[in-house]
Structure formats: structure tokens, C-alpha cells
């Protein structure tokens, strides 16, 4: 469905909502075009091309907000959506008021971040990149026996939100992502490792850099053994910290705080972390792939410190949770799909780096552990209490140097205590896509962490 037709359909839907008794109304249209190519054994093992679209409606009757969605754009779908949403209103009993939003001075919102490079994304071009990458990975070392997974994908799609208060917003973007996982074998020992890349121009993909990083991860695991159980100062590597932080980031959601699902409830304005930690949200960050000027409710996003030198300055709010807390939305009201309700999601999350590189962090720790991988993040964590116990891998640090790889260890602690025990933040920042944007984080030094080993 083209954009003009979608907007006309949405306007008819909103205009007719008053005849069903809706006091306020909003509709959201999303289209998602994606393509992926998988490579295995120097062949294209699969190719997928999809184009999905749908529309959702939410309307307010007697203080209750009802939702409905469909993939049909026939005229009959208008009555279906209105009838379904109205019937939902009648059975709801939500004491927290939800409403549609529009800034009278900012009704027309537009952000098109699509690039001309997207036209390069074809099965043929992805196949060339993928086949070359697979060969380069296998040529890293004779011990590399297979590339078990290699996928190149891309996507784009407009999002339109209109409401009865005059809001009309449009945004679109595109991306390309590459992920590969390789396997190596030496003397009967098998190791695996993966690497990723994302951007919006496949011609900017640096195969050599990608292969070098994956090769170092993979071959560096050979010769690993466990260590003695004890309490260690650790460097939590940038990838590992992003994994841990994203797992527990729901604690900063005002929805979870208001529902008793976060230990950070009523902690805004208090110190919850080390002075070394400053964590901010930067929706329009220059080096981020996606810039996000407004959320799904039409609220302008803004830069803000979530934690500033250890102090918890603000949770993340949408319009509903902000009203309940007598605050303003922080611009974090997002839909994850056309059929979903408005929740709370992040844009670009940034850990403020300091001056030390990984070598400097090792000297700072002197004797301890460098953790590169945390495994079992969906099974070995309690997202509410913050407790975690995770199988981990990394390197032993002795006299300020990485001396050997380690495995078969379990790192156990509490996320909220980890924040307080951060001693130093490094400068080796990487980024990884999470929610609506990316997490940017360096490696960090954490004092006195419990580690169980088998030595």
C-alpha cells in the first residue's frame, strides 16, 4: 500500500471513530520490507524476501483505551477496527489513564532516514559478499573447520501515526546487517565464536576487519581451562557488559517501577551506582545508525542522563506512566510492531567512556579476570531482584597482562551491586543494536565479584 493511500485510510478511520463514541482516537500504520541471504558451504542455502504491513487503532471511551489491529485495508476493515476497539473498552478496567498526545505547536513530524544505498541490496550482491566472507573465514587458520551460520539481511519500512488531536507523523530508515559464526577444532577440542556488522551501505563492510575480529575471538579460546573459586576483580568486556545491561535495563522502565517489577522504584534522585558511571540516552547521536527525533506517540525525544556520576536522574516514561507519576514523557513511548500497544523502549544508550584502553584496564586490575562472554542470560538471571549466575569465558589477568584463556567458570553477583562496584570505565567502545537504537559501551572494571571454578 502506498503512503498516500495509507494516510487516506487512516483519516477515514479517525473521522468515523466519533460515530462509535470514541472521545480520542489514534491509528498507526507500519510497513516492513526485509530480505535475507544465508550462505552455507559456498552456496546460497536460503533466500527470503518479505513485505508485511498492518494498521492498528486505539480509541478512548469512558476513560478506557481499546486496541484493535488488522492487515486488511478494505473499507470493511474500518468498521472491524472500531467495533473491536470499542468492545475492548467495555471490558477494560484500567485505573491508569491512557490518552493520545499532540503538541499543538508540533503536529507535523517527519524523519526520513532512508539512503540511496538501499538499492544495492539484492540477492546477487549479498551472495557475492557472503561467499567471499565465508571463504575468508575458512582461510583464517587450518583449525577453522566450518562456518556454521552466515546471514546477510536488510530492511526498511515507513511508520505513520495520526490521531484525532491533529498529530501526523512519518518516519522511515534502512539497515544492513551481517552475522557469522565459525567453528574450529584442535586435538578434539571444538570452539565456536561469532561476529556481527551493521550499517546502511553494504559497500562499507570491511571484510578483513570482520574476519580479524572473529578469528581472534575464536582461536583465542584454545588452551582454556578453569580457575580456582574465589572473589576476583574483573574486567567485564564491552560485549559482555552490553549483554548484561540490556538484560536488566527493564529496571529503568517507569512501567516496571510502577507495577512493582523494579527495585529502582522511588529511587530517582538517589545514588545507585559508582561515581565512575554515567549512562545517558542520546536519541540523535551522530555516530548512531539511527537517529530518533520522536517516539510512537509523537513526543519529541531528548538527550538525558539516566545515571549521572552514580546518581539515578530519571527513569524512562511514556505519556501514560508520566501522567501517573505527575511528570512529562521522556519520549520513550514506542510500539514494537503495528499490532502492539505503546510500551517503553530505549533509543541510543551510551556509557560515557574514560581514558584507559583494554591494556590499561588490565594494568588497573593487575590480578583478576577479563570476562568476554556471558552465557545463559535468559536462564541464569532474575530480572527483578538483579541476581545472576552465569557461565562465562575470558582470560586470566596476572601482573597486568592477559596470560591465558579461561572457561568453565560461573560468575555470580547482583546487577544493582555491580553498578556500585564499578571502579573504572574504559575507552574501547563498541555498539550493538538494542530496542529502537543501539547500546554504546566500553569495557569496565568491577571490584570483588564471586567466581566459581573447577580448578
SEKE-66611 format. One record per residue (C-alpha): z, x, y; chain; residue number from 0. Coordinates in steps of 0.5 Angstrom, whole numbers. Layout:
<recs>
+-------+-------+-------+--------+-----+
|    zz |    xx |    yy | cadena | num |
+-------+-------+-------+--------+-----+
|     Z |     X |     Y |      A | NUM |
...
+-------+-------+-------+--------+-----+
</recs>
This chain:
<recs>
+-------+-------+-------+--------+-----+
|    zz |    xx |    yy | cadena | num |
+-------+-------+-------+--------+-----+
|     0 |     0 |     0 |      A |   0 |
|    -2 |     3 |     7 |      A |   1 |
|     3 |     4 |    12 |      A |   2 |
|     0 |    -2 |    17 |      A |   3 |
|     1 |    -7 |    11 |      A |   4 |
|     8 |    -5 |     9 |      A |   5 |
|    10 |    -6 |    16 |      A |   6 |
|     7 |   -13 |    17 |      A |   7 |
|    10 |   -15 |    10 |      A |   8 |
|    17 |   -12 |    13 |      A |   9 |
|    16 |   -16 |    19 |      A |  10 |
|    14 |   -23 |    16 |      A |  11 |
|    20 |   -22 |    11 |      A |  12 |
|    25 |   -20 |    17 |      A |  13 |
|    22 |   -26 |    21 |      A |  14 |
|    23 |   -31 |    15 |      A |  15 |
|    30 |   -29 |    14 |      A |  16 |
|    33 |   -33 |    19 |      A |  17 |
|    31 |   -39 |    16 |      A |  18 |
|    35 |   -37 |    10 |      A |  19 |
|    41 |   -37 |    14 |      A |  20 |
|    42 |   -29 |    15 |      A |  21 |
|    45 |   -27 |    21 |      A |  22 |
|    43 |   -20 |    21 |      A |  23 |
|    37 |   -17 |    16 |      A |  24 |
|    34 |   -10 |    14 |      A |  25 |
|    29 |    -8 |    10 |      A |  26 |
|    27 |    -1 |     7 |      A |  27 |
|    20 |     1 |     4 |      A |  28 |
|    19 |     7 |     0 |      A |  29 |
|    13 |    10 |    -3 |      A |  30 |
|    14 |    16 |    -8 |      A |  31 |
|     8 |    20 |   -10 |      A |  32 |
|     9 |    26 |   -15 |      A |  33 |
|     5 |    31 |   -19 |      A |  34 |
|     8 |    36 |   -24 |      A |  35 |
|     4 |    41 |   -29 |      A |  36 |
|     8 |    44 |   -35 |      A |  37 |
|     6 |    51 |   -38 |      A |  38 |
|     8 |    53 |   -45 |      A |  39 |
|     4 |    59 |   -49 |      A |  40 |
|    -1 |    60 |   -44 |      A |  41 |
|    -3 |    53 |   -44 |      A |  42 |
|    -2 |    46 |   -39 |      A |  43 |
|     3 |    43 |   -44 |      A |  44 |
|     3 |    37 |   -40 |      A |  45 |
|     1 |    34 |   -33 |      A |  46 |
|     4 |    28 |   -30 |      A |  47 |
|     1 |    24 |   -23 |      A |  48 |
|     5 |    18 |   -21 |      A |  49 |
|     5 |    14 |   -15 |      A |  50 |
|    11 |     9 |   -14 |      A |  51 |
|    13 |     4 |    -8 |      A |  52 |
|    18 |    -1 |    -7 |      A |  53 |
|    22 |    -5 |    -2 |      A |  54 |
|    29 |    -7 |    -1 |      A |  55 |
|    32 |   -13 |     3 |      A |  56 |
|    39 |   -13 |     5 |      A |  57 |
|    42 |   -19 |    10 |      A |  58 |
|    49 |   -22 |    12 |      A |  59 |
|    51 |   -29 |    11 |      A |  60 |
|    58 |   -30 |    13 |      A |  61 |
|    61 |   -23 |    13 |      A |  62 |
|    58 |   -21 |     7 |      A |  63 |
|    52 |   -17 |     6 |      A |  64 |
|    47 |   -19 |     0 |      A |  65 |
|    42 |   -14 |    -3 |      A |  66 |
|    35 |   -15 |    -7 |      A |  67 |
|    29 |   -11 |    -8 |      A |  68 |
|    22 |   -11 |   -11 |      A |  69 |
|    16 |    -7 |   -13 |      A |  70 |
|    11 |   -13 |   -11 |      A |  71 |
|     8 |   -14 |    -4 |      A |  72 |
|     5 |   -21 |    -5 |      A |  73 |
|     7 |   -27 |    -1 |      A |  74 |
|    12 |   -30 |    -6 |      A |  75 |
|    16 |   -23 |    -6 |      A |  76 |
|    19 |   -25 |     1 |      A |  77 |
|    22 |   -32 |    -2 |      A |  78 |
|    24 |   -28 |    -8 |      A |  79 |
|    28 |   -23 |    -4 |      A |  80 |
|    31 |   -27 |     1 |      A |  81 |
|    33 |   -32 |    -5 |      A |  82 |
|    36 |   -26 |    -9 |      A |  83 |
|    40 |   -23 |    -3 |      A |  84 |
|    43 |   -30 |    -1 |      A |  85 |
|    45 |   -32 |    -7 |      A |  86 |
|    49 |   -25 |    -8 |      A |  87 |
|    52 |   -26 |    -1 |      A |  88 |
|    55 |   -32 |    -4 |      A |  89 |
|    59 |   -29 |   -10 |      A |  90 |
|    61 |   -23 |    -6 |      A |  91 |
|    68 |   -22 |    -3 |      A |  92 |
|    68 |   -15 |     0 |      A |  93 |
|    73 |   -15 |     5 |      A |  94 |
|    70 |    -8 |     9 |      A |  95 |
|    65 |   -11 |    13 |      A |  96 |
|    58 |    -8 |    13 |      A |  97 |
|    52 |    -9 |    18 |      A |  98 |
|    46 |    -7 |    20 |      A |  99 |
|    45 |    -2 |    26 |      A | 100 |
|    41 |    -1 |    32 |      A | 101 |
|    42 |     4 |    38 |      A | 102 |
|    39 |    -1 |    44 |      A | 103 |
|    36 |     6 |    47 |      A | 104 |
|    34 |     9 |    41 |      A | 105 |
|    30 |     4 |    37 |      A | 106 |
|    23 |     7 |    35 |      A | 107 |
|    25 |    13 |    31 |      A | 108 |
|    19 |    17 |    28 |      A | 109 |
|    19 |    24 |    24 |      A | 110 |
|    13 |    26 |    20 |      A | 111 |
|    14 |    33 |    17 |      A | 112 |
|     8 |    33 |    12 |      A | 113 |
|     4 |    39 |    12 |      A | 114 |
|    -4 |    40 |    11 |      A | 115 |
|    -2 |    45 |     5 |      A | 116 |
|     0 |    39 |     1 |      A | 117 |
|    -8 |    38 |     0 |      A | 118 |
|    -7 |    45 |    -4 |      A | 119 |
|    -3 |    41 |    -9 |      A | 120 |
|    -8 |    40 |   -15 |      A | 121 |
|    -7 |    41 |   -23 |      A | 122 |
|   -12 |    46 |   -22 |      A | 123 |
|    -8 |    50 |   -17 |      A | 124 |
|    -2 |    49 |   -20 |      A | 125 |
|    -5 |    51 |   -27 |      A | 126 |
|    -7 |    58 |   -24 |      A | 127 |
|     0 |    59 |   -21 |      A | 128 |
|     3 |    57 |   -27 |      A | 129 |
|    -1 |    61 |   -32 |      A | 130 |
|     0 |    67 |   -28 |      A | 131 |
|     7 |    66 |   -27 |      A | 132 |
|     8 |    65 |   -35 |      A | 133 |
|     4 |    72 |   -37 |      A | 134 |
|     8 |    76 |   -31 |      A | 135 |
|    15 |    73 |   -34 |      A | 136 |
|    13 |    75 |   -41 |      A | 137 |
|    11 |    82 |   -39 |      A | 138 |
|    18 |    84 |   -36 |      A | 139 |
|    20 |    87 |   -42 |      A | 140 |
|    18 |    87 |   -49 |      A | 141 |
|    25 |    84 |   -51 |      A | 142 |
|    23 |    77 |   -47 |      A | 143 |
|    20 |    73 |   -53 |      A | 144 |
|    19 |    67 |   -49 |      A | 145 |
|    18 |    62 |   -43 |      A | 146 |
|    21 |    56 |   -46 |      A | 147 |
|    20 |    52 |   -39 |      A | 148 |
|    16 |    53 |   -33 |      A | 149 |
|    14 |    47 |   -29 |      A | 150 |
|    11 |    46 |   -22 |      A | 151 |
|    12 |    40 |   -18 |      A | 152 |
|    10 |    37 |   -12 |      A | 153 |
|    12 |    30 |    -8 |      A | 154 |
|    11 |    26 |    -2 |      A | 155 |
|    12 |    19 |     1 |      A | 156 |
|    14 |    15 |     7 |      A | 157 |
|    20 |    12 |     8 |      A | 158 |
|    20 |     6 |    13 |      A | 159 |
|    26 |     2 |    16 |      A | 160 |
|    26 |    -4 |    20 |      A | 161 |
|    32 |    -9 |    22 |      A | 162 |
|    33 |   -16 |    26 |      A | 163 |
|    36 |   -12 |    32 |      A | 164 |
|    30 |    -8 |    33 |      A | 165 |
|    30 |    -2 |    29 |      A | 166 |
|    23 |     1 |    27 |      A | 167 |
|    24 |     8 |    24 |      A | 168 |
|    19 |    12 |    20 |      A | 169 |
|    20 |    19 |    16 |      A | 170 |
|    16 |    23 |    11 |      A | 171 |
|    16 |    30 |     8 |      A | 172 |
|    13 |    34 |     3 |      A | 173 |
|    15 |    40 |    -2 |      A | 174 |
|    13 |    44 |    -8 |      A | 175 |
|    18 |    47 |   -13 |      A | 176 |
|    17 |    52 |   -19 |      A | 177 |
|    23 |    53 |   -24 |      A | 178 |
|    22 |    57 |   -30 |      A | 179 |
|    27 |    59 |   -36 |      A | 180 |
|    26 |    65 |   -40 |      A | 181 |
|    29 |    68 |   -47 |      A | 182 |
|    30 |    75 |   -49 |      A | 183 |
|    32 |    78 |   -56 |      A | 184 |
|    35 |    84 |   -57 |      A | 185 |
|    38 |    86 |   -64 |      A | 186 |
|    39 |    79 |   -66 |      A | 187 |
|    42 |    77 |   -59 |      A | 188 |
|    39 |    72 |   -55 |      A | 189 |
|    40 |    71 |   -48 |      A | 190 |
|    37 |    66 |   -43 |      A | 191 |
|    36 |    65 |   -35 |      A | 192 |
|    32 |    61 |   -30 |      A | 193 |
|    30 |    62 |   -23 |      A | 194 |
|    27 |    57 |   -18 |      A | 195 |
|    23 |    57 |   -12 |      A | 196 |
|    21 |    51 |    -7 |      A | 197 |
|    17 |    50 |    -1 |      A | 198 |
|    12 |    47 |     2 |      A | 199 |
|     6 |    51 |     1 |      A | 200 |
|     4 |    54 |    -6 |      A | 201 |
|     1 |    60 |    -3 |      A | 202 |
|     7 |    63 |     0 |      A | 203 |
|    10 |    63 |    -7 |      A | 204 |
|    12 |    70 |    -8 |      A | 205 |
|    11 |    71 |   -16 |      A | 206 |
|    13 |    79 |   -16 |      A | 207 |
|    20 |    77 |   -13 |      A | 208 |
|    21 |    71 |   -17 |      A | 209 |
|    20 |    75 |   -23 |      A | 210 |
|    24 |    81 |   -21 |      A | 211 |
|    30 |    76 |   -20 |      A | 212 |
|    29 |    72 |   -26 |      A | 213 |
|    28 |    79 |   -30 |      A | 214 |
|    35 |    82 |   -27 |      A | 215 |
|    39 |    76 |   -29 |      A | 216 |
|    36 |    75 |   -36 |      A | 217 |
|    36 |    83 |   -38 |      A | 218 |
|    43 |    84 |   -35 |      A | 219 |
|    46 |    80 |   -40 |      A | 220 |
|    45 |    84 |   -46 |      A | 221 |
|    51 |    88 |   -48 |      A | 222 |
|    56 |    83 |   -45 |      A | 223 |
|    63 |    82 |   -48 |      A | 224 |
|    69 |    78 |   -46 |      A | 225 |
|    75 |    81 |   -43 |      A | 226 |
|    83 |    80 |   -43 |      A | 227 |
|    86 |    74 |   -41 |      A | 228 |
|    90 |    74 |   -34 |      A | 229 |
|    89 |    73 |   -27 |      A | 230 |
|    84 |    76 |   -23 |      A | 231 |
|    81 |    77 |   -16 |      A | 232 |
|    74 |    74 |   -17 |      A | 233 |
|    67 |    74 |   -13 |      A | 234 |
|    64 |    67 |   -14 |      A | 235 |
|    57 |    69 |   -14 |      A | 236 |
|    53 |    65 |    -9 |      A | 237 |
|    49 |    60 |   -14 |      A | 238 |
|    56 |    59 |   -18 |      A | 239 |
|    59 |    57 |   -11 |      A | 240 |
|    54 |    52 |    -9 |      A | 241 |
|    54 |    49 |   -16 |      A | 242 |
|    62 |    48 |   -16 |      A | 243 |
|    62 |    46 |    -8 |      A | 244 |
|    56 |    41 |   -10 |      A | 245 |
|    60 |    38 |   -16 |      A | 246 |
|    66 |    37 |   -12 |      A | 247 |
|    63 |    35 |    -5 |      A | 248 |
|    64 |    28 |    -6 |      A | 249 |
|    71 |    29 |    -4 |      A | 250 |
|    69 |    30 |     3 |      A | 251 |
|    66 |    23 |     3 |      A | 252 |
|    69 |    17 |     7 |      A | 253 |
|    68 |    12 |     2 |      A | 254 |
|    71 |    16 |    -3 |      A | 255 |
|    77 |    17 |     1 |      A | 256 |
|    78 |    10 |     3 |      A | 257 |
|    77 |     8 |    -4 |      A | 258 |
|    83 |    13 |    -6 |      A | 259 |
|    78 |    17 |   -10 |      A | 260 |
|    79 |    24 |    -6 |      A | 261 |
|    85 |    28 |    -5 |      A | 262 |
|    83 |    29 |     2 |      A | 263 |
|    84 |    22 |     5 |      A | 264 |
|    88 |    22 |    11 |      A | 265 |
|    87 |    30 |    11 |      A | 266 |
|    82 |    30 |    17 |      A | 267 |
|    85 |    35 |    23 |      A | 268 |
|    89 |    39 |    18 |      A | 269 |
|    88 |    46 |    15 |      A | 270 |
|    86 |    45 |     8 |      A | 271 |
|    82 |    52 |     7 |      A | 272 |
|    83 |    59 |     9 |      A | 273 |
|    81 |    61 |    16 |      A | 274 |
|    75 |    65 |    13 |      A | 275 |
|    72 |    59 |    11 |      A | 276 |
|    67 |    55 |    16 |      A | 277 |
|    63 |    49 |    13 |      A | 278 |
|    58 |    46 |    17 |      A | 279 |
|    53 |    40 |    16 |      A | 280 |
|    46 |    42 |    20 |      A | 281 |
|    41 |    37 |    19 |      A | 282 |
|    36 |    40 |    24 |      A | 283 |
|    37 |    47 |    21 |      A | 284 |
|    31 |    52 |    23 |      A | 285 |
|    31 |    55 |    16 |      A | 286 |
|    31 |    49 |    12 |      A | 287 |
|    25 |    46 |     9 |      A | 288 |
|    27 |    39 |    11 |      A | 289 |
|    30 |    37 |    18 |      A | 290 |
|    33 |    30 |    18 |      A | 291 |
|    34 |    27 |    25 |      A | 292 |
|    36 |    20 |    23 |      A | 293 |
|    39 |    17 |    17 |      A | 294 |
|    37 |    11 |    13 |      A | 295 |
|    41 |     6 |    18 |      A | 296 |
|    37 |     9 |    24 |      A | 297 |
|    43 |    13 |    26 |      A | 298 |
|    42 |    20 |    29 |      A | 299 |
|    44 |    26 |    25 |      A | 300 |
|    48 |    31 |    29 |      A | 301 |
|    51 |    38 |    27 |      A | 302 |
|    58 |    38 |    26 |      A | 303 |
|    64 |    43 |    23 |      A | 304 |
|    66 |    39 |    17 |      A | 305 |
|    71 |    45 |    16 |      A | 306 |
|    72 |    50 |    22 |      A | 307 |
|    76 |    56 |    20 |      A | 308 |
|    80 |    52 |    15 |      A | 309 |
|    81 |    46 |    19 |      A | 310 |
|    78 |    40 |    16 |      A | 311 |
|    75 |    37 |    22 |      A | 312 |
|    71 |    31 |    20 |      A | 313 |
|    69 |    27 |    13 |      A | 314 |
|    62 |    24 |    12 |      A | 315 |
|    61 |    17 |    15 |      A | 316 |
|    56 |    11 |    15 |      A | 317 |
|    57 |     5 |    19 |      A | 318 |
|    61 |     1 |    14 |      A | 319 |
|    66 |     7 |    13 |      A | 320 |
|    66 |     9 |    20 |      A | 321 |
|    68 |     2 |    22 |      A | 322 |
|    73 |     1 |    17 |      A | 323 |
|    76 |     8 |    20 |      A | 324 |
|    75 |     6 |    27 |      A | 325 |
|    70 |    12 |    28 |      A | 326 |
|    63 |    13 |    29 |      A | 327 |
|    58 |    14 |    24 |      A | 328 |
|    56 |    22 |    23 |      A | 329 |
|    49 |    20 |    21 |      A | 330 |
|    50 |    20 |    13 |      A | 331 |
|    48 |    13 |    11 |      A | 332 |
|    43 |    14 |     6 |      A | 333 |
|    39 |    11 |     1 |      A | 334 |
|    37 |    15 |    -5 |      A | 335 |
|    32 |    10 |    -7 |      A | 336 |
|    29 |     4 |    -4 |      A | 337 |
|    33 |     0 |    -9 |      A | 338 |
|    40 |     3 |    -8 |      A | 339 |
|    45 |     1 |    -3 |      A | 340 |
|    47 |     5 |     3 |      A | 341 |
|    51 |    11 |     1 |      A | 342 |
|    54 |    17 |     4 |      A | 343 |
|    50 |    23 |     2 |      A | 344 |
|    49 |    30 |     5 |      A | 345 |
|    43 |    34 |     9 |      A | 346 |
|    44 |    41 |    10 |      A | 347 |
|    50 |    44 |     8 |      A | 348 |
|    52 |    51 |    11 |      A | 349 |
|    57 |    56 |     9 |      A | 350 |
|    58 |    61 |    15 |      A | 351 |
|    57 |    68 |    13 |      A | 352 |
|    60 |    74 |    15 |      A | 353 |
|    58 |    81 |    14 |      A | 354 |
|    59 |    84 |     7 |      A | 355 |
|    54 |    84 |     2 |      A | 356 |
|    55 |    84 |    -5 |      A | 357 |
|    56 |    91 |    -6 |      A | 358 |
|    61 |    91 |     0 |      A | 359 |
|    65 |    85 |    -3 |      A | 360 |
|    65 |    89 |   -10 |      A | 361 |
|    69 |    94 |    -6 |      A | 362 |
|    73 |    89 |    -3 |      A | 363 |
|    75 |    86 |    -9 |      A | 364 |
|    76 |    93 |   -12 |      A | 365 |
|    78 |    91 |   -19 |      A | 366 |
|    76 |    84 |   -22 |      A | 367 |
|    70 |    80 |   -24 |      A | 368 |
|    64 |    78 |   -21 |      A | 369 |
|    62 |    71 |   -23 |      A | 370 |
|    55 |    69 |   -24 |      A | 371 |
|    54 |    63 |   -28 |      A | 372 |
|    59 |    57 |   -29 |      A | 373 |
|    57 |    52 |   -35 |      A | 374 |
|    60 |    45 |   -36 |      A | 375 |
|    60 |    43 |   -29 |      A | 376 |
|    60 |    36 |   -32 |      A | 377 |
|    65 |    36 |   -37 |      A | 378 |
|    70 |    41 |   -35 |      A | 379 |
|    72 |    38 |   -28 |      A | 380 |
|    76 |    33 |   -26 |      A | 381 |
|    72 |    31 |   -19 |      A | 382 |
|    78 |    27 |   -16 |      A | 383 |
|    84 |    32 |   -18 |      A | 384 |
|    80 |    38 |   -17 |      A | 385 |
|    82 |    41 |   -23 |      A | 386 |
|    76 |    45 |   -27 |      A | 387 |
|    76 |    49 |   -33 |      A | 388 |
|    69 |    52 |   -34 |      A | 389 |
|    66 |    57 |   -39 |      A | 390 |
|    63 |    63 |   -35 |      A | 391 |
|    59 |    69 |   -35 |      A | 392 |
|    58 |    75 |   -30 |      A | 393 |
|    60 |    82 |   -29 |      A | 394 |
|    67 |    86 |   -29 |      A | 395 |
|    68 |    90 |   -23 |      A | 396 |
|    72 |    97 |   -23 |      A | 397 |
|    74 |   101 |   -18 |      A | 398 |
|    69 |    97 |   -13 |      A | 399 |
|    63 |    98 |   -18 |      A | 400 |
|    60 |    93 |   -23 |      A | 401 |
|    61 |    96 |   -29 |      A | 402 |
|    59 |    91 |   -35 |      A | 403 |
|    57 |    84 |   -36 |      A | 404 |
|    62 |    79 |   -39 |      A | 405 |
|    61 |    73 |   -43 |      A | 406 |
|    66 |    68 |   -47 |      A | 407 |
|    71 |    67 |   -41 |      A | 408 |
|    74 |    61 |   -38 |      A | 409 |
|    75 |    60 |   -31 |      A | 410 |
|    81 |    55 |   -30 |      A | 411 |
|    83 |    53 |   -23 |      A | 412 |
|    83 |    47 |   -18 |      A | 413 |
|    78 |    46 |   -13 |      A | 414 |
|    82 |    45 |    -7 |      A | 415 |
|    87 |    51 |    -8 |      A | 416 |
|    80 |    55 |    -9 |      A | 417 |
|    79 |    53 |    -2 |      A | 418 |
|    86 |    56 |     0 |      A | 419 |
|    85 |    63 |    -3 |      A | 420 |
|    78 |    65 |     0 |      A | 421 |
|    79 |    72 |     2 |      A | 422 |
|    72 |    74 |     5 |      A | 423 |
|    66 |    71 |     5 |      A | 424 |
|    59 |    75 |     4 |      A | 425 |
|    53 |    75 |     7 |      A | 426 |
|    48 |    74 |     1 |      A | 427 |
|    46 |    67 |     3 |      A | 428 |
|    41 |    63 |    -2 |      A | 429 |
|    39 |    56 |    -1 |      A | 430 |
|    39 |    50 |    -6 |      A | 431 |
|    37 |    43 |    -6 |      A | 432 |
|    42 |    38 |    -6 |      A | 433 |
|    42 |    31 |    -4 |      A | 434 |
|    38 |    30 |     2 |      A | 435 |
|    37 |    37 |     4 |      A | 436 |
|    40 |    44 |     2 |      A | 437 |
|    46 |    48 |     1 |      A | 438 |
|    46 |    55 |     4 |      A | 439 |
|    52 |    59 |     1 |      A | 440 |
|    53 |    67 |     0 |      A | 441 |
|    58 |    69 |    -5 |      A | 442 |
|    65 |    69 |    -3 |      A | 443 |
|    72 |    73 |    -5 |      A | 444 |
|    77 |    69 |    -8 |      A | 445 |
|    84 |    71 |   -10 |      A | 446 |
|    88 |    70 |   -16 |      A | 447 |
|    84 |    66 |   -21 |      A | 448 |
|    86 |    65 |   -28 |      A | 449 |
|    81 |    67 |   -33 |      A | 450 |
|    82 |    67 |   -41 |      A | 451 |
|    78 |    71 |   -45 |      A | 452 |
|    78 |    73 |   -52 |      A | 453 |
|    78 |    81 |   -52 |      A | 454 |
+-------+-------+-------+--------+-----+
</recs>
